[in-house]
Every structure is written in C-alpha cells, then in structure tokens.
C-alpha cells in the first residue's frame, strides 16, 4: 500500500457548515486553511436550518431578556458567562453574515423578526423558511473568493494525528489522516492546529431531521484523540417533523407555532395548554414529550399541527418551502392540518470547550453543534444554534491568532495507514441496529432498564468487526459506522450517569430534577 500524499498547512478545518466556513474566512486573514468535508460542500446541518438566527435587533428587546430566555430553556445547566458572550456578541456576528452576503428577509426596510418557542420577544432573523440554505450559499461564495482557503470535497477524516510536543511537554493534535472517497487515495494533512466543526449526531436515531452525514464523526474523532466530551445525554427532538418521518424527516419550523399554529390530537383537541402555560409555544423538550405522551395515550401515529389561525398571506410569504412540501403531499394550507411527529434534531452536548473553542487536547479546537460551550445547558433555545456557531467560531479564530505562534509545525509524524480488508458484520446492518436501539431505548422518554439494555446491545455491537473493502465509499461507510457506534455508547453512558430528569433527558426511573447531585455537566474522558 502506497504512503499518503503529504499536505502541509497552518490550520485544518473539518466540516463545511456555518461554524467551519465562518471560522475559515476569519482565520485566512493570518493563516493558510484547508477545509475538509466528507460530502459536497453545501451538504451540512446548516443547510437544512429553517427557522433562523436569534439575536437582539428589536428596540423592545434586550440582551437581558435573551439571556433570561436562554437560561430558562437550559434548565439550570447553562454556563451564564457563555450565554452572556453569545447574546452580547450576537448582533455584531449577524451583521458580519450580512456583510458576507446573507440576505435575510426584510419588512419596511428592516430585517424581519420572527418569534419561536421559549422567546419572550421577536428576535429570529430569517430568510423566509430556508435560512440555513441562504447562509450556506453566502459563506461558500465568500470562501471561493479567498485564495488562502483550500476546500476538499468528498474527503473523509479517518483519524486525528497526535504527537508529544516537547515545547508544550504534552500530547498535541497536529493534523489528520484523510481519505479521498472517490479517488481512493490517502492524504496526510499536517497542520499546526485543527478545528472540528463536523456537526451533530441526529443520524444515530431512526427518525431525524438531519441529513445522513450527521453521524457524530467529529465527536468520535476528538474523543479517540483524547479530548473530553460533555452533556451528550441531552439530545433535542424537534416536536414537529412531517409524518411519515422516514429517512431525513421534513421539518416544520417552530416559527410556524410562533405565528399562531397550534397542536391538536387527531380528534381536534388542543392538548398543549394542559402541559405548559405557553401552550404550543412551550420549550421544545416539553412539546416533544407532550406529543409523545398524546400519541401513546391515543394510539395514534401522529398529532396535528393546525395552521388555520395564520393568515394565508403570512404562510405564503414566511413559509413558502413548507407550503410547497405540504402541497406535494396533498396538504393544502392553512385549511388542512399537518400530521407531525417528534424526530431527533440537535445534540446539545459535544466536545467540551472553553469560551474560545479550545478542547482539553492541545492544538484541537471545536465549534458549532459538535462543541459543548455551555450555552445550551440541558435544552437548546430555538435558533440559538446558528448564533452559537458564528459567535464561538469567531472567538476561536481570535484565540488561534494568538495561539498559532506557539504551535510550531511538527515534522516526522508516523502516518500509519489502516487495514482496509476485514471480514465482519455489514456496515448497513450495524447502522440499522444502532438507529433502532437509540430510538427505542435512548429516545424522548428513557428508563434505567431501557438504558441498561441499550448499553448491553451497544457493547455487543462494539465487540464485532465491521466489514470493509477497498478505499472508496465502502471504506468510509465502515469507519463512519464505527464512529456512530462509539458516539452511541457515549450518549448511553452519559444518560446512565444522570439519575434525574432535566431538560431533554427525561427518565421514568428518576422523574424529578435533583439539583443537589446533578446541577453539573456530565463529563467523560478516555
């Protein structure tokens, strides 16, 4: 087997969503940057974000209110300083997105501000109901015009390179072994630092709003290299994905409820007021559990989202993509309600970082959904995710501008290529079993018994080899399935450690919140 092609750069960025691209644009002012993405450049969780970016732009709004709303949603686990940094820097970072060419919807010459569940004011900047797609378009155009950024599509990061750095007298991340999926060749990307921005873990679940690339690769890569992870038990399920929710479920933005839509049982009964004073505008964890409970009680396979309280003109202007998807399914808005079910949506935990994106491994940084910055706590407030990505990737770019001089290039890394011919279970079968067990046993409502059964199942799967052959898509599939298996095990371990119910982690075995013992992050290290 031939050795890998060598690429030397200042910074390696893994992921081409809002965090990775915005970081790269800023870091390219002082460094050469290589961006690696395992799919086409536009394929990312960012691209599927419908709702928008939460930031204080309305004179009636305030930073204090945005902070307060975020802390309430986070159920006691938000790091207040992280939240304050997010809210304070947010408007400036959003203006930078506009400078890069993002075209947010406008009304009467001002940015249009929507409202979503958990927000006390209108503060959601959006581009109709395709905000993520518009942000991705603008950032990719800006990246294409920057000569110091090299973007490698269809390249899959197999493992991170770690070495003992004599200057720091500690282990340091210094690049990655990368597979050119279609070319079938290897690249050894040697860098002075690495930023992981590889997205979330939604594809671990049978039903998800995420694309099939959201397999937790970055979390597994960082953990394998020695970085700590935190709060992986807090998996957010979006309450309103169109039914039937097969493959990647079509999301119905929370902003629809912000404009007046309400949830009903199939018999027409509006059930959310019985669960929360805010009714259908309750936080996502409350709404998802309520939908789950109503479906179990009635035996129905879905509940209904009633848009009849919304003016048809608002639907056409604010939610054209959702209206189009409904028409394709024979649902005519606002007359017909939309059948919806919860689906896995967002990972609130991730690689543990400080306020500047630094992980516990020297030379390794993280931003976006992959990172646990302390902003989301036990439950993410709607539309804080894109804001977190752009705020903390900015902070990481500033931190690395200062750190880079001390992260001198390291030569002589041993780039050992993996063994690619192995017998064992088919990757597709292992993937299916992981997604089924996570949905059935580590989902919206958990218990000690179901979590222990999940742990035993994932342990059994972890002991089995996954077949792979060659160096193309099949090899990537096998390694990606290994990442899914490892991250699923971490989510299960984290959930078993939290013997209470808080935010997105609800267990029938411990239904109450326990501030005495669990008012803290769940941190796991190797």
PELINVEN-V174781 format. One record per backbone hydrogen bond with DSSP energy under -0.5 kcal/mol. CO is the residue of the C=O (numbers start at 1). NH is the residue of the N-H. If there is no record, write none. Layout:
co,nh
CO,NH
CO,NH
//
This chain:
co,nh
5,188
7,190
9,192
10,192
10,193
11,34
12,195
13,15
13,36
14,197
17,21
18,22
19,23
20,24
21,25
22,26
23,27
24,28
26,29
27,30
27,31
32,10
32,11
33,150
34,13
35,152
36,15
37,155
39,154
40,43
42,44
44,48
45,48
46,49
49,132
50,131
53,55
53,125
55,57
58,61
62,66
63,67
64,68
65,69
66,70
67,71
68,72
69,73
70,74
71,76
72,75
74,77
74,378
78,80
79,83
80,84
81,85
82,86
83,87
84,88
85,89
86,90
87,91
89,93
90,94
91,95
92,96
93,97
94,98
95,99
96,100
97,102
98,101
102,104
105,112
107,110
110,107
112,114
112,126
114,123
114,124
116,119
117,382
121,123
123,55
123,125
124,114
125,53
126,105
126,128
127,130
130,134
131,135
132,136
133,137
134,138
135,139
136,140
137,141
138,142
139,143
140,144
141,145
143,146
145,147
146,149
148,33
148,150
149,151
150,35
150,152
151,153
152,37
152,155
154,181
154,182
156,158
156,179
159,177
160,162
161,174
163,165
163,172
164,166
165,169
165,170
170,165
171,362
172,163
174,191
175,161
176,178
176,189
177,158
177,159
178,180
178,187
179,156
179,181
180,184
180,185
185,180
186,5
187,178
187,189
188,7
188,190
189,176
189,191
190,9
193,12
194,196
194,365
195,14
195,197
196,367
197,17
200,216
201,204
202,205
207,344
208,249
211,214
213,215
214,203
216,220
217,221
218,222
219,223
220,224
221,225
222,226
222,227
223,226
228,352
229,524
230,350
231,234
233,235
234,236
234,348
236,238
236,345
236,346
238,343
240,252
241,341
244,246
247,208
247,249
249,251
250,242
251,253
253,256
254,257
254,258
255,259
256,261
257,260
262,306
263,271
263,272
264,304
265,268
269,265
269,271
271,274
272,275
272,276
276,279
278,281
279,282
281,118
283,287
284,288
285,289
286,290
287,291
288,292
289,293
290,294
291,295
292,296
293,297
294,298
295,299
303,340
304,264
304,306
305,307
305,338
306,262
307,310
311,314
311,315
312,316
313,317
314,318
314,319
315,319
319,323
320,324
321,325
322,326
323,327
324,328
325,329
326,329
326,331
327,330
330,332
331,333
332,336
337,339
338,305
339,243
340,303
341,241
343,238
344,209
344,210
346,236
346,348
350,230
351,372
354,357
357,366
358,354
360,362
361,364
362,173
363,194
363,365
364,359
365,196
367,370
368,371
370,351
371,373
372,353
374,79
376,379
378,504
381,384
383,54
383,387
384,388
385,389
386,390
387,391
388,392
389,393
390,394
391,395
392,396
393,397
394,398
395,399
396,400
397,401
398,402
399,402
399,403
400,404
403,406
403,407
404,407
406,408
413,415
414,416
418,420
420,422
422,468
425,467
426,430
427,431
428,432
429,433
430,434
431,435
432,436
433,437
434,438
435,206
435,439
436,440
437,441
438,442
446,508
447,451
448,452
449,453
450,454
451,455
452,456
453,457
454,458
455,459
456,460
457,461
458,462
459,463
461,464
465,425
465,467
468,422
472,475
472,476
473,477
474,478
475,479
476,480
477,481
478,482
479,483
480,484
481,485
482,486
483,487
484,488
485,489
486,490
487,491
488,492
489,493
490,494
491,495
492,496
493,497
494,498
497,499
498,500
502,505
504,506
505,502
506,446
507,510
508,511
512,501
513,515
514,518
515,519
518,520
521,523
522,231
524,229
//
